Amino acid sequence: MNTAINQIVPARVLSRDTWEARVQRHAEELGPIVEAHRSRRSLGTKHPVIDFLFEYYRFRPSSLLQWSPGVGVRLEDGASHFSGMKHVQGEGPDVWLSSDGLTSRLRESTGWILNLLEQTQDRPAMFGCSGLHEWAMVYRQTAWRHQQYSLRLPPEKIAAVVDEGPLVCTHYDAFRFFTAEARPLNRNQLTIESMPNLEQPGCLHTNMDLYRWASKRYPWIGSDLIREAFLLAMDIRAVDMRASPYDLSDLGYEPIAIETEAGRAAYRKLQEEFSQRARPLRQKLIEAFRQLLAGPAYV
């Protein structure tokens, strides 16, 4: 691994003891989750909560487990451990990540993601959706995505809850899975172009998507940040499905009955907690994306 032309060695250094401890923590926290997912996949079974994170976000389990320091960090004596990682540069036993592989296409899409994150961070949080997006995905249907699980309520009752609304979803990737009958009921007709103008930090799916945006720029975005986003997304997904019309009580997920006033209040409280938890994480991700676009912070 030779130093690239014009590639300056990062001034921020992690000692071997420090980065090895981070690698170990990463493996301890995520290893059992990834291995359980792999085991289910080999058996042809699915977990409707946890496996969603692997299937929907499409970040390879092997990449999730492979710890990366992110750009702008030099790893002391890291050559042997990180020699197989893409974009690794080095001198002697020390290595760091180069941002040379950030092509013009990747740079453009990275700028789009950064703009989305910044606008979302600056927008007031909304907590009035009551988690109805999952209900809108089965609205007036006789078949549904998680067919192996029964619905808590009959289809006509689910339709009545959606009709009562309000249906105020602000997340395009949830809205696009609404049934054709449900989409016209939403306050806004969402498109991918509308995302930067409408996404807001009270939305469960927007906060889950911090994992999506972090993992999209691996290995330049550090794995400590990706892990934090993944664990947040896993907690949010559990609430997302507890508030859905599916009955997952056999899996240990007690329902949040958003068809009742008490259930809506409980859901809103959890929304607020996740929004507060996501805010500093989103800010760290914004700063990491800014650094990636500007180049590593060298002195």
N, C-alpha and C positions, 0 to 999 in steps of 0.2 A: 504494500500500500504506500504509494508515493504521494507526497503533497502535490495537489493540483496547482497549475499555474495560477497565480494571483490569489490562491487560497491561503488566508491567514489563519494561524492556529488560534482557536478560541482561548481567551484569557481566563474564563471561568472553568475551574478544574474540580472534578470529583475524584477524591482519593479512591484507591481500590477498595478499601474497607467500606466506604460510603456507598459506592455503586453496587458492590456485591450485596450489601444489606438491602438495597432497594430491589435488586433482582430477586432475592429470596422472599421478600415481602410480597412482591408481585405474584410469584409462583404459589405462595401459600394461600393468598386470597382468591386467586382466579383458577388455579389448577383443579380443585375439586369440582367447580362449576363446569369447566370445559370438559373434564373427563366424564362427568355425568351426561352431558350433552352428547358426546361421542358414543357413549354406551347406548343411549336411547336410539341414536341414529343407526347403529349397527344392528339393533333389534327391530328397526322399522317402527318405532313408537315415537310419539311427540308429546312434549309438555306444552300446553297452550299458553303458558306464561313465560317461562324461561327460554324455550327454544325460539320464540318469536324474535328475541334479540339477535340470534345467530342467523335466522332465515331472512328476516326483513332487512336488517342492516348489512348483511352480506360481507362482514369482515371475517376473514379466515380465523378459525380458532388458533391455528399455529401462530399467526401474526399477533393475535391478542395476547398470547403467552410469551412471545419473544419481546423482552424488555428493551426499550429504546430510550436513550437520554433526551432525545429531541435535539434541535439545532442549537448551536452556540455553546455547547458543553464539551469539554475535553475529558476523556476518561483515562485516568492514570493506569498504566499497565493493562489496557483493555484489548490489546491487539488479538490475543488468542481467543477471547470470548466472543468478540464482535466481528471477526473476519468475514463471516458469511452474510452479514447484513448489507443490504443495498445502500449505496451512497456513502460508505465508510471511507474516510481518508485517514492517513496516519503518518507519523514519523517515529521510528523506533517502536517502543512498546505502547505508546499512547495513540488513541484514536479519537475521532470526532466525526460528526455527520456533515457532509457538504450539501449545500442547497443548489448545487450546479444542476441537479436533475429536475429542478422545477421549470418545466418547459413553458413557453408562452401560453399554451392552452391551459396548463395547470395553474399558471399564474393568474390568468383571467378568471377561471372558476374559483380560485382561492379568494380573489377580490370580491366575487359575488357572495361567497359564504361569509366573508368578513363583514360586508355591508349588511347582510341579513342579521348577523349576530349583533352588530352595533345598533341597528334600528330596533330590534326586539328588546335589547337591554334598556333602551331609552324610553320605551313605550310603557304606559301604565298597565298594570296587570288587571285582567278581568277574571272574575270568579263566578260567573252566572250561567255557565253552560250545563252544570249538573251531570256531566259525563254522558250526555245523550248521544254522542257520536256512535258508540257501539250499538245503541238501540236503533239508530238510523240505518245501520248496516244490515239489519234484519227486518226493517220496516216493511210490512205487508208481503212477506216472503214465506214460502212453505219449506224452503231449504236454506241452510246457513253454513258459514265457513267451518265452524267447529261442530260438525254434525254428530260427532261422537259424544257430545255433551248436550244434555237437555236444557231447555229454557226454563227459567224460574216461573215465568208467567205465560199464559196462552197468547198466541199471536195477536188476537184482537185487543188484549189488554196492553201489550207492548205498543201496538199502533195508537191506542188511546193516549198513552203516556207521551209518545212523540208528538201527536197532534196537539196535546196540551202545551208542550214546549216549555219555554221558547227554545228553538233550535238556532243557536248563535255560534256555531263552530267557526273558528278562525284558522284552522290548520288544513292546508290543502291536501296533504297526504292522508288525512282522515276523511275529509269531504269526498275525495274521489272514490272512496269505497262505499259511500251512501248508496242505497238503492235508488233506482231512477225515480221512484215515487217520492222519496225523501228529499232529494236535492232541491226541488223548488221551494221546500218549506224552510230552508236555511236563510237566515237574514242576508248573508252575502253569498254570491255565486263565485266560488273561489277558483283561481287559476294559478299555475306556477308563477306567472308574471306578478300576481298580486301578493305573493308571499312576503316580500320585504315591507309591504305597506300594511299588512294585516296581522302577521304573527305577533303574539304578545306573551309576556313571561308568566301569565297565570295558567297557560295551557299545558296539560300534562304531556301531550305529544311533543310540543315544542321543547319542553325540558328534557324529555327522553332523547330528542334529536341532538342534544349536545354530544352524545356518544357517536351519532352518525357523523357529525362534522369533524370531531376530533379524529376518528378512525380513518376518515377519507384522506388525511394528510400524514398518515403514518408512513415512515418512521420519523418524519420531521417534527411532528407533534409528539411530545414525550409520553411514554407509557404510563407514568404516574398520573398524568392528566386523563389519559384514555381510560385507565382503570377506575378512577373516580367517577367519570361520566358513565361507564358501564354499570357500576354498582348503583348509581342513582337511577339509571334507566330500569334496572331490574326491580327496584323498590316501587317505582312509578308504575311499571307494567302490572305488578301485583294489584295495585289499587285500581288501575284501569279495568282489569278484568273482574275484580270484585264488584265494581259498580256497573258492570255489563248485565245484560239479561240472561247470561249463561249461569247455570248452577255448577260451580266448581267446588262445592263444599266437601266432596269426597277427596279432593286434593289438599284440603286444609285451608281453602280460601273462603272465609265467611262472607256472604254478600253484603254490599252496601246498598240498601234498598232505596235508590234515588227516586223511586216512585212515591216515597213518603217525604214529609217535611223533615223528619229527623234524619233520614238518609241523605237528603240534599245538604243539610247542615253539616253532617259528618264529612261528606265529600268535599264541601267547600273548605273546611278546616284543613283537610289533607292537601288540597290544592295550594292553600296559602303556605303551608309548611314546605312543600316541594318548591314553590316559587322562591322562598327565602333561601333554601338550600342550593338551588340552581344559580342564583344570582352571582355569588363569588366565583363559582365554577365557570360560568359564561364569561365573566370578566377575565379570568385567567386564559381562557381559550381565545378571546379577542386579542389579548396581549401576545399570545403565542403566534397567532396568525399575522399580526402586524410585524412581529420579528421575522417571521418566515419571508414575508414579502419584501422587507427592508434588507434582508441578509442578516446573518448571525451578528450578534452584538459583540464586536471585537474591539479591543483597545490596543 
